[in-house]
Amino acid sequence: MTAFRSHSLAVAGLALVVCTMGAGAADAQVEFTHSVASGDPRPNSVVLWTRVQAPDGGDLPRSLGLEVATDEGFQNPVVSRVVDVDPQYDGVVKVRVDGLQPYTTYWYRFGVGFVSSPTGRTRTAPSPNDPRPIRYAVVYCQDFVGRWFNSYAKLLQEHDEDIDFFVQLGDVVYETTGDPGFQD
């Protein structure tokens, strides 16, 4: 695994994370099995989300580091901060990041010790007076058990760079899951 660090600002943030977690917490094994997500884009902010888990049922870290950068390699960080992990939310962390530039792509990741979440990519909304059109991809009613996600693959293969926002309408979990009369 790669260490959760980049550039001097992020390294300082990592040191702060390790210090705030307490003795031994940085050595704990954690996983980001639900990956990361972003939402509620505004011209100067976005909400970032993840879930951290201890695979052996152990204690969760008390905090995570969060990095946001203007490049995928995290050489140009714009945010490096510590976010609390509240055990009552089962390791789910949701945080609004402010002070961002309008209509700008950012990469982000969470981490603790030497364990990093997958890297996410998000974009802020344009300014209200920006004349550019906004391009949306809208999907709905994907049945997680049915495994028909090839439309997502085609969408990303053909339009990865020209979609501004991805909107999911509807469910991915249905009450018929596991019902042999409905699905096999």
C-alpha positions in Angstrom: 0.0 0.0 0.0 1.1 3.6 -0.6 1.4 5.9 2.3 -1.3 8.5 2.8 0.8 11.5 2.1 1.7 14.0 -0.6 3.6 17.2 -0.6 4.6 18.9 2.6 1.1 20.3 3.4 -0.3 16.7 3.3 2.5 15.3 5.4 1.8 17.9 8.1 -1.8 16.8 7.9 -0.9 13.2 8.3 1.2 14.0 11.4 -1.8 15.8 12.8 -4.0 12.8 12.1 -1.6 10.3 13.8 -1.3 12.6 16.8 -5.1 13.1 17.2 -5.9 9.3 17.0 -4.0 8.4 20.0 -1.4 5.7 20.7 -1.7 2.5 18.6 -4.6 3.8 16.5 -2.4 4.5 13.5 -1.3 0.8 13.5 -4.9 -0.5 13.4 -5.9 -2.2 10.2 -8.8 -0.4 8.5 -10.6 -0.8 5.2 -12.6 1.6 2.9 -14.8 -1.2 1.5 -17.5 1.3 0.4 -15.1 3.5 -1.4 -15.8 7.2 -1.6 -18.5 9.5 -3.0 -19.2 13.2 -3.5 -22.4 15.2 -3.9 -24.2 18.5 -3.4 -21.8 20.4 -5.7 -21.9 24.2 -5.3 -19.6 26.8 -6.9 -17.3 26.9 -3.8 -18.0 23.6 -2.0 -18.8 19.9 -2.3 -19.7 17.2 0.2 -17.3 14.2 0.4 -18.2 10.8 1.9 -16.6 7.5 2.9 -17.0 4.7 5.3 -14.0 3.3 7.3 -14.3 -0.2 8.8 -12.1 -2.4 11.0 -12.2 -5.8 9.3 -11.7 -7.8 12.5 -14.5 -5.9 14.3 -11.9 -3.8 16.2 -12.1 -0.2 17.1 -12.5 2.4 14.5 -10.0 5.3 14.3 -11.2 8.5 16.0 -10.3 10.6 13.0 -9.3 10.4 9.4 -7.1 12.6 7.3 -8.7 14.2 4.2 -6.8 15.5 1.2 -8.2 17.4 -1.7 -6.0 18.4 -4.7 -6.3 19.8 -8.2 -4.3 16.9 -9.6 -4.6 13.2 -9.5 -1.1 12.8 -8.0 -1.9 15.1 -5.1 1.1 17.3 -5.9 -1.1 20.5 -5.8 -3.1 20.1 -2.5 -5.8 22.6 -1.6 -7.2 20.9 1.5 -5.5 18.8 4.2 -7.5 18.4 7.3 -8.6 16.0 10.0 -12.2 14.8 10.2 -13.8 13.1 13.1 -15.2 9.5 13.0 -18.2 9.2 15.2 -18.8 5.5 16.2 -22.5 6.1 16.4 -22.5 6.4 12.6 -20.7 3.1 12.0 -17.6 4.6 10.5 -19.5 6.8 8.0 -17.9 10.2 7.5 -19.6 13.0 5.5 -17.9 16.4 5.3 -18.5 19.6 3.4 -15.3 21.1 2.0 -15.5 24.9 1.4 -13.2 27.4 -0.2 -13.0 25.6 -3.6 -13.0 27.3 -7.1 -16.1 27.2 -9.3 -16.4 24.6 -12.1 -13.1 22.9 -11.1 -12.2 19.2 -11.0 -10.7 18.0 -7.7 -9.3 14.6 -6.6 -9.8 13.6 -3.0 -9.0 10.7 -0.6 -9.3 9.9 3.1 -6.7 8.0 5.1 -5.3 6.9 8.4 -1.7 5.9 9.0 -0.5 4.2 5.8 -4.0 3.2 4.7 -5.7 5.3 2.0 -9.2 5.2 0.6 -9.6 4.9 -3.1 -9.1 8.3 -4.8 -12.3 10.1 -5.9 -12.9 12.7 -8.5 -15.4 15.5 -8.1 -16.3 18.8 -9.7 -17.7 22.0 -8.2 -20.7 23.7 -9.8 -20.1 26.6 -12.1 -20.7 30.2 -10.9 -24.3 31.3 -11.4 -23.3 33.7 -14.2 -21.1 31.1 -16.1 -22.5 30.9 -19.6 -21.2 27.3 -20.3 -23.9 24.6 -20.5 -23.8 21.9 -17.8 -23.8 18.3 -19.0 -25.5 15.7 -16.9 -25.7 11.9 -17.1 -28.9 10.6 -15.5 -29.4 7.0 -14.6 -32.1 5.2 -12.5 -33.4 1.9 -11.2 -30.2 -0.2 -11.5 -30.9 -3.6 -9.8 -27.7 -4.4 -7.9 -28.4 -8.2 -7.8 -29.3 -8.3 -11.5 -25.7 -7.1 -12.3 -26.7 -5.2 -15.4 -24.1 -2.4 -15.0 -22.7 -2.5 -18.5 -24.6 0.7 -19.3 -22.4 2.5 -16.7 -19.2 1.1 -18.3 -20.3 2.3 -21.8 -21.3 5.7 -20.4 -17.8 6.1 -18.7 -15.9 4.7 -21.7 -17.6 7.2 -24.2 -18.2 10.2 -22.0 -15.8 10.2 -19.0 -14.4 13.6 -19.7 -17.4 15.4 -21.1 -19.9 14.8 -18.3 -20.1 17.4 -15.6 -22.4 15.7 -13.1 -23.7 12.2 -12.7 -27.3 11.9 -11.2 -28.6 8.7 -9.8 -32.4 8.6 -9.5 -34.0 5.6 -7.9 -32.9 2.5 -6.1 -30.2 -0.1 -6.4 -31.6 -2.4 -3.7 -35.0 -4.0 -4.1 -37.4 -6.0 -1.9 -37.2 -8.9 -4.5 -33.5 -9.5 -3.8 -33.0 -13.2 -3.3 -36.6 -14.1 -4.3 -36.2 -17.1 -6.7 -39.6 -16.4 -8.1 -38.4 -13.0 -9.4 -34.7 -13.5 -10.0 -32.4 -16.5 -10.5 
